Amino acid sequence: MLVRNLLAPLGVSVFLLAACGAHVPPPTDRLAGAEAATRSARELGADREPSAALHVKLAEEQIGTAKNLMKNDDNKRADLVLQRASADAELAVVLVKEKMAHDAASKAKEATVNQKAGK
């Protein structure tokens, strides 16, 4: 009886904590951010860079997964999936920019070599 009296408040506390933590609002801001990052990567030309295209594809798949999770009110998992989608999309942007910088440097080097050869 004494054990039951001691454990009863503990059980109520655990139940209340579980109930309070159960509702997580839909991560709509994170969804918008992941979609924007994905769009940016595509606009920069991620489709022409294989490694960037892979990360864009992963981000798009994760966004789809997150939308399904949100429909099922699994917003906490959706938020985590969207964090990963954002990271993949942002990585795609960086990879495209790196490729653009590398191409620009190669062209500048080639122009310098050609200019020196012409003198």
C-alpha positions, 0 to 999 in steps of 0.5 A, a space after each residue: 500500500 505504501 509503495 502504491 501511494 508513493 508510485 501513484 504521483 510518479 505515474 501521474 507525473 510521467 503521464 502528464 509529461 508524456 501528454 505535454 510533450 506529445 504535441 509538437 507544432 508542424 515545422 512549416 518554417 523549416 519546410 519552407 527553408 528546405 524547399 527554398 534551399 532546394 530551389 536555390 540549388 536548382 537555380 544555380 545549376 545543381 542538375 549539371 553537377 553530379 554530386 550536387 544533383 545527388 544532394 538535391 535529389 536526397 533533399 527532395 525525397 526527405 521533403 516528401 518524407 517530412 510532408 507525409 510525417 506531418 500529415 500523420 502528426 509526427 512533427 518531431 520526426 518531420 522536423 528532424 528529416 527537414 533539418 537533414 533536407 536543408 543540410 543536403 540542399 545547402 551542401 548542393 548549393 556549396 558544391 555548385 558554387 565550388 564548381 563555378 569558382 573552380 571553372 572561373 579559376 581555370 579560365 583565368 589561368 588559361 587566359 593568363 597562360 595565353 596572354 603570356 604566350 602572346 607576348 
